[in-house]
Amino acid sequence: MNMRKEENFSEWYNDLVEQAGLTDKRYPIKGMNVWPAYGWKVMRQIDTFIRQELDATGHDEVCFPLLIPETEFKKEKDHIKGFDSEVYWVTHAGLNELDVRLLLRPTSETAMYPMFSIWVRSHGDLPLKIYQLVNTFRYETKQTRAFIRVREIHFFESHTCHVDEEDAQRQVEEDFIILEKLMERLALPYLLLRRTEWDKFPGAHYTVGIDTYMPSGRSLQLGSIHHYRENFSKPFDIKYEDVDGNQKYVHQTTFGMSERLLGAVVGVHGDDKGLVLPPDIAPVQAVIIPIIAKGNLEGVTAEARRLADELNAAGIRTHLDDGDERPGAKFYKWELKGVPLRLELGGRDIANGVVSYARRDTGEKGTFLRKSAGEDVEALLLKISKEMRDRARQRMESSITTIDSLDDLPEKWLRFGWCGEEECGKKIEETANIKILGSPYEKEEYHGKCLACGRETDTVVYAARAM
């Protein structure tokens, strides 16, 4: 790595994602990057955990077409207003101009909901809970950055229909539980912040943003959860017959996250040596480096292979690097790729019945008994994951500064009072060049004054400069 993280986070990030093999930005469409094998393996691990949590909570995976007719897209007015400037239009099929323009999905509400109006007929069809993992397309006009600001987005989205607002609210609460389980695996801290009215998802009743802290001092929105009430079911005519034979509109929710999850892992955990991957999503959780001395090549290599076979059989993703490179070059390579645990095995280790290890996250070194290698490696990986998240949470919490004026603002997350009026909120954003992320979903005790108008308020909001 040529650039230090603390000196220039942006350049460090851009260099790292390519050097570590997570992305290749040389595809000839800006913002549409190639997933090389290593980066795709990491993303597939994340996708696997998303599928596990959604399947366990009664969601069914589906796959909808990429193209959406303009006629369907325009049915929800706020929605089209929010996305119209970002969509890619398809106007021709071969040489023939289309009667109805098509667009590449920016998100899938307007693709799915015409089908929901067919699928949902009775209260017995509810709740309807589906999800998909697909690519979405948005014409990002700001400077693109791998995983964080791209034009082709690897995207998870769940969509649900419910008999009433209360049942939809229960779904939102379930989404929070799913989110926490996933964030634990990624070792990422986050805040749940209810977005302002001018920043909520187009067409939503309310939006809860999922925000994490990046070491640059900025915020990164990882995803969002939306409660729609009947805002989409009415224009798309999604109705059901209740137990009394009455026709009612469903209440809906969505939950979406993207490849920004991987961008957050890189930014939050990486260091000047490269990636630092949480064990759960690392394609290789432990790499074994044989330490060869004159005359012991075959014996050490054979024992290293036995160790690799044992760990793989125990469910630990293990790679034996028995190539011709010197150990130092191998250390550098696997540190760059963020492998959580390096195991070293030489003649002296074998004679003493131990395996030497080095943790990628802290650099801590030690040994454990060869006979208990499987249990010890598994326990150490769990410890690494927990401690990575604890450290990241401490960094995020220490970055939050409560302020009572707009003078000399630090390059951190800000916490302050707001009266709730849009005029005051936008004045604060424009004056300080920051974005109000929203108020805590779980209300925090607060007594202070609105930063703009000075009125007493018990509403506290968080704000930051966004990535």
C-alpha positions in Angstrom: 0.0 0.0 0.0 1.4 3.4 -1.0 -1.1 5.6 0.7 -1.8 5.8 4.4 -5.4 5.7 5.7 -5.1 8.6 8.0 -3.3 10.9 5.5 -5.8 10.5 2.6 -8.7 8.2 3.2 -10.2 8.6 -0.3 -7.0 7.7 -2.1 -6.2 4.9 0.4 -9.7 3.4 -0.2 -9.5 3.6 -4.0 -6.1 2.0 -4.1 -6.9 -0.8 -1.6 -10.1 -2.1 -3.3 -8.2 -2.7 -6.5 -4.9 -3.9 -5.1 -6.7 -6.4 -2.9 -8.7 -7.8 -5.8 -12.2 -6.7 -4.7 -13.0 -4.7 -7.9 -11.7 -3.8 -11.3 -12.7 -0.4 -12.5 -11.3 -0.7 -16.0 -14.7 -1.7 -17.6 -15.5 0.9 -20.3 -18.6 2.3 -18.6 -17.9 4.6 -15.7 -19.4 3.4 -12.4 -20.1 -0.2 -13.7 -17.2 -2.2 -12.3 -16.2 -5.8 -12.7 -16.3 -8.2 -9.7 -13.1 -10.2 -9.7 -13.1 -13.6 -8.1 -11.9 -12.5 -4.7 -14.3 -9.6 -4.3 -17.2 -11.7 -5.6 -16.4 -14.4 -3.0 -16.6 -11.8 -0.2 -19.9 -10.5 -1.6 -21.3 -14.0 -1.9 -20.6 -14.6 1.7 -22.6 -11.5 2.6 -25.4 -12.6 0.3 -25.4 -16.1 2.0 -26.1 -14.5 5.4 -28.8 -12.3 4.0 -30.5 -15.3 2.5 -30.2 -17.3 5.7 -31.8 -14.5 7.8 -34.6 -13.8 5.3 -35.4 -17.5 4.8 -35.5 -18.1 8.5 -38.1 -15.3 8.9 -40.6 -16.7 6.3 -39.5 -14.7 3.3 -39.4 -16.3 -0.1 -36.7 -15.4 -2.7 -38.0 -14.4 -6.2 -36.4 -12.8 -9.3 -38.2 -10.1 -11.2 -37.4 -8.8 -14.7 -34.9 -6.0 -15.1 -37.1 -3.8 -17.3 -40.0 -1.7 -16.0 -42.6 -0.1 -18.3 -42.8 3.6 -18.0 -46.6 3.3 -17.5 -46.0 1.3 -14.3 -43.2 3.5 -13.1 -45.3 6.6 -13.2 -48.2 5.3 -11.1 -46.7 6.6 -7.8 -46.0 10.3 -8.3 -43.6 10.9 -5.4 -41.7 7.8 -6.5 -41.1 9.0 -10.1 -40.2 12.5 -8.8 -37.5 10.9 -6.6 -36.0 8.7 -9.3 -36.7 10.3 -12.7 -33.3 12.0 -13.0 -31.5 8.8 -12.1 -33.0 6.2 -14.4 -31.6 4.6 -17.6 -34.2 4.5 -20.4 -34.6 1.9 -23.1 -36.2 3.5 -26.1 -35.6 1.0 -29.0 -35.8 -2.7 -29.6 -33.4 -3.3 -32.5 -34.3 -0.6 -35.0 -37.9 -0.2 -33.8 -38.8 2.6 -31.5 -40.8 1.3 -28.5 -44.4 2.5 -28.0 -43.9 2.5 -24.3 -40.4 3.3 -23.0 -38.7 0.9 -20.6 -36.3 1.7 -17.8 -33.7 -0.3 -16.0 -34.9 -0.8 -12.4 -33.6 1.7 -10.0 -35.5 -0.3 -7.3 -38.3 -2.7 -7.8 -41.5 -1.3 -6.3 -43.0 -0.5 -9.7 -41.8 -3.8 -11.1 -43.3 -6.0 -8.4 -46.5 -4.3 -7.4 -48.5 -4.9 -10.6 -47.9 -8.6 -9.8 -48.8 -8.2 -6.2 -52.2 -6.9 -7.3 -52.6 -10.3 -9.0 -51.1 -12.5 -6.2 -53.0 -10.9 -3.3 -56.7 -11.7 -3.2 -57.7 -12.7 0.3 -56.5 -12.1 3.9 -55.3 -15.7 3.6 -52.6 -14.5 1.2 -51.1 -12.2 3.8 -48.6 -11.5 4.9 -46.7 -11.7 1.6 -43.0 -11.6 2.3 -40.5 -11.8 -0.7 -37.0 -10.7 -1.4 -34.5 -10.7 -4.2 -30.8 -10.1 -4.8 -30.3 -8.4 -8.1 -28.5 -5.5 -9.8 -30.2 -2.1 -9.9 -29.2 0.9 -12.0 -29.0 4.5 -11.2 -27.3 7.3 -13.1 -25.0 8.5 -10.3 -23.9 12.0 -11.2 -21.4 12.5 -8.4 -17.8 11.1 -8.5 -18.1 7.3 -8.5 -16.4 5.2 -5.9 -16.3 1.4 -5.8 -19.1 -0.1 -3.8 -20.1 3.3 -2.4 -21.2 5.3 -5.5 -21.7 3.2 -8.5 -24.1 3.1 -11.4 -24.7 -0.7 -11.4 -25.5 -1.7 -7.8 -25.6 -5.2 -6.3 -28.7 -4.9 -4.3 -30.8 -6.8 -1.7 -34.5 -5.8 -1.3 -37.3 -7.3 0.6 -41.0 -6.4 0.0 -43.9 -7.2 2.2 -47.7 -6.8 2.2 -49.8 -6.8 5.4 -53.4 -6.6 6.6 -53.0 -3.4 8.4 -50.5 -0.7 9.6 -49.8 -2.5 12.9 -48.8 -5.8 11.2 -46.6 -3.8 8.8 -45.0 -2.1 11.8 -44.2 -5.6 13.3 -42.4 -6.3 10.0 -40.2 -3.2 10.4 -39.3 -4.4 13.9 -38.4 -7.8 12.6 -36.2 -6.2 10.0 -34.3 -4.5 12.8 -33.5 -8.0 14.2 -32.4 -9.3 10.8 -30.2 -6.3 10.4 -28.5 -6.7 13.8 -27.7 -10.4 13.1 -26.1 -9.4 9.8 -24.2 -6.5 11.2 -22.8 -8.8 13.9 -21.3 -11.0 11.1 -19.8 -7.9 9.4 -18.5 -6.5 12.7 -20.1 -3.2 11.8 -21.7 -0.7 14.2 -24.6 1.5 13.0 -27.3 3.9 14.0 -31.0 3.6 13.1 -32.1 7.2 12.2 -35.6 8.2 11.1 -35.1 10.4 8.0 -36.5 13.9 7.7 -39.6 14.3 5.6 -37.6 15.8 2.7 -35.1 13.0 2.8 -37.3 9.9 3.2 -37.7 7.4 0.4 -40.0 8.7 -2.4 -43.5 7.4 -1.6 -42.8 6.2 1.9 -44.8 7.0 5.0 -41.4 7.0 6.9 -37.9 5.8 6.3 -35.3 4.6 8.8 -31.8 5.0 7.5 -29.0 2.6 8.5 -25.9 4.7 9.0 -22.3 3.8 9.9 -19.3 5.9 10.7 -16.4 6.0 8.3 -12.9 6.9 9.5 -12.8 9.9 7.2 -15.3 11.5 9.6 -18.2 11.0 7.2 -21.3 8.9 7.3 -22.2 6.1 5.0 -25.8 4.9 4.5 -25.7 1.1 4.4 -29.4 0.7 3.6 -32.9 1.6 4.7 -36.2 0.3 6.0 -39.5 1.9 4.8 -43.0 1.8 6.0 -45.4 2.6 3.1 -48.8 2.4 4.7 -51.1 2.4 1.6 -49.0 4.8 -0.5 -48.2 2.1 -3.1 -51.1 -0.3 -2.7 -53.7 2.4 -3.8 -52.1 3.4 -7.1 -51.2 -0.3 -7.8 -54.6 -1.6 -6.6 -53.2 -4.2 -4.2 -56.3 -5.2 -2.2 -57.5 -8.2 -0.2 -60.8 -9.4 1.1 -61.0 -9.5 4.9 -62.8 -12.0 7.1 -66.0 -9.9 6.8 -65.9 -9.8 3.0 -64.7 -6.2 2.8 -62.1 -5.0 0.3 -59.1 -3.3 1.9 -55.8 -2.0 0.7 -52.7 -3.8 2.0 -50.0 -2.0 4.0 -46.5 -2.4 2.8 -42.8 -2.3 3.9 -39.5 -2.6 2.2 -35.9 -3.3 3.4 -32.9 -2.7 1.2 -29.1 -2.8 1.4 -26.4 -2.8 -1.3 -22.8 -3.6 -2.0 -22.1 -0.6 0.3 -21.9 -3.2 3.0 -18.6 -4.3 1.5 -17.4 -0.7 1.1 -18.1 -0.2 4.8 -16.1 -3.3 5.8 -13.2 -2.0 3.8 -13.3 1.5 5.2 -14.1 0.7 8.8 -11.7 -2.2 9.4 -8.9 -1.8 6.8 -5.5 -0.4 7.7 -2.2 0.6 6.0 -1.4 -3.0 5.2 -4.6 -3.7 3.4 -8.0 -5.3 4.1 -9.0 -6.6 7.5 -11.9 -8.9 6.9 -14.3 -10.1 9.6 -14.0 -13.9 9.8 -17.6 -14.7 8.8 -17.2 -13.1 5.4 -13.5 -13.9 4.6 -13.1 -16.3 1.7 -10.1 -17.6 3.5 -10.4 -17.6 7.3 -7.0 -19.1 8.0 -3.9 -19.3 5.8 -1.2 -21.8 6.6 2.4 -20.8 5.8 5.0 -23.6 6.0 8.3 -22.3 7.3 10.8 -24.4 5.4 14.4 -25.0 6.5 17.1 -27.0 4.8 16.2 -30.7 4.9 12.6 -30.5 6.3 10.7 -29.5 3.1 8.7 -32.7 2.8 8.0 -33.2 6.5 6.8 -29.7 7.1 4.7 -29.6 3.9 3.0 -32.9 4.7 2.2 -31.8 8.3 0.9 -28.4 7.0 -1.3 -30.3 4.5 -2.7 -32.4 7.3 -3.5 -29.3 9.4 -5.3 -27.7 6.4 -7.4 -30.8 5.8 -8.4 -30.9 9.5 -9.4 -27.3 9.6 -11.4 -27.5 6.4 -13.1 -30.6 7.6 -14.0 -28.6 10.8 -15.8 -26.0 8.6 -13.0 -23.4 8.8 -12.2 -22.0 5.3 -8.4 -22.7 5.2 -5.8 -22.3 2.4 -2.3 -23.8 2.4 0.1 -21.5 0.7 2.9 -24.0 -0.3 4.1 -21.9 -3.2 7.8 -21.0 -3.9 7.6 -17.4 -2.5 9.6 -16.6 0.6 7.5 -16.4 3.8 7.7 -12.6 4.0 6.2 -12.2 0.5 3.4 -14.6 1.5 2.7 -12.6 4.7 2.4 -9.4 2.7 0.1 -11.0 0.1 -2.4 -12.4 2.7 -2.3 -9.3 4.9 -3.3 -7.3 1.9 -6.2 -9.6 1.3 -7.3 -9.3 4.9 -7.2 -13.0 6.0 -8.1 -13.0 9.7 -5.6 -15.6 10.9 -2.2 -16.6 9.7 -0.9 -20.0 10.9 2.8 -20.8 10.7 4.2 -24.3 10.9 7.9 -25.0 10.9 10.2 -27.8 12.1 10.4 -26.3 15.6 6.6 -26.0 15.9 6.2 -29.6 14.9 8.8 -30.8 17.4 7.0 -28.8 20.2 3.5 -29.9 19.2 2.3 -26.3 18.6 1.1 -24.1 15.8 2.1 -20.4 15.7 -0.4 -17.8 14.8 -0.7 -14.1 13.9 -4.0 -12.2 14.0 -4.6 -9.8 11.1 -6.7 -7.3 13.1 -4.3 -6.7 16.0 -1.0 -8.3 14.9 -1.1 -10.3 18.1 1.1 -13.5 17.9 1.1 -16.7 19.9 0.9 -20.4 19.7 -1.7 -23.1 20.5 -1.4 -26.9 20.8 -1.4 -28.8 17.6 -3.7 -31.4 19.0 -6.5 -28.8 19.7 -6.0 -26.8 16.5 -9.6 -27.0 15.3 -11.2 -25.8 18.6 -8.5 -23.2 19.1 -8.8 -21.7 15.6 -12.6 -21.6 15.8 -12.5 -19.9 19.2 -10.0 -17.4 18.1 -12.0 -16.5 15.0 -15.1 -15.8 17.2 -12.9 -13.6 19.5 -11.6 -11.7 16.5 -15.1 -11.0 15.2 -16.4 -9.8 18.5 -13.4 -7.6 19.2 -13.4 -6.1 15.7 -17.0 -4.9 16.2 -16.3 -3.7 19.8 -13.5 -1.5 18.5 -15.5 -0.2 15.6 -18.4 0.7 17.9 -16.1 2.5 20.3 -14.6 4.5 17.4 -18.1 5.4 16.1 -19.4 6.5 19.6 -16.2 8.6 20.3 -16.8 10.3 16.9 -20.2 11.8 17.9 -20.0 15.4 19.2 -23.0 17.1 20.8 -23.0 20.8 19.7 -25.1 23.9 20.5 -23.7 26.2 17.8 -22.5 26.0 14.2 -19.2 27.6 14.9 -15.9 25.6 14.4 -17.6 22.3 13.5 -15.4 19.2 13.8 -15.1 16.7 10.9 -17.1 14.2 12.9 -20.7 13.2 13.4 -22.7 15.9 15.0 -25.6 15.7 17.5 -27.9 18.7 18.2 -31.4 19.9 18.9 -33.9 20.7 16.2 -37.4 22.0 16.4 -38.7 19.8 13.7 -39.5 22.5 11.2 -38.2 21.9 7.6 -37.2 25.5 7.2 -34.9 25.3 10.2 -33.5 21.9 9.2 -32.6 23.0 5.7 -31.1 26.2 7.0 -28.8 24.2 9.3 -27.8 21.9 6.4 -27.0 24.8 4.1 -25.2 26.9 6.7 -23.0 24.1 7.9 -22.7 22.1 4.7 -23.9 18.9 6.4 -26.7 16.5 6.0 -29.2 15.8 8.8 -29.3 12.0 9.0 -32.4 12.0 11.2 -33.6 11.4 14.7 -32.9 8.2 16.6 -35.6 5.6 15.9 -35.4 4.7 19.6 -36.0 8.2 21.2 -33.1 9.6 23.1 -33.5 11.8 26.2 -32.7 15.3 25.2 -33.4 18.9 26.4 -31.9 21.8 24.4 -32.6 24.4 21.8 -33.0 24.2 18.0 -29.7 25.0 16.4 -31.4 27.3 13.9 -34.3 29.2 15.6 -33.3 28.7 19.3 -36.7 27.3 20.4 -36.7 24.8 23.3 -36.9 21.2 22.0 -36.7 17.6 23.1 -35.9 16.4 19.6 -32.3 15.5 18.9 -30.9 14.7 15.4 -27.6 13.4 14.0 -25.8 15.0 11.1 -22.6 14.5 9.1 -21.0 15.0 5.8 -22.0 12.0 3.7 -19.7 9.8 1.6 
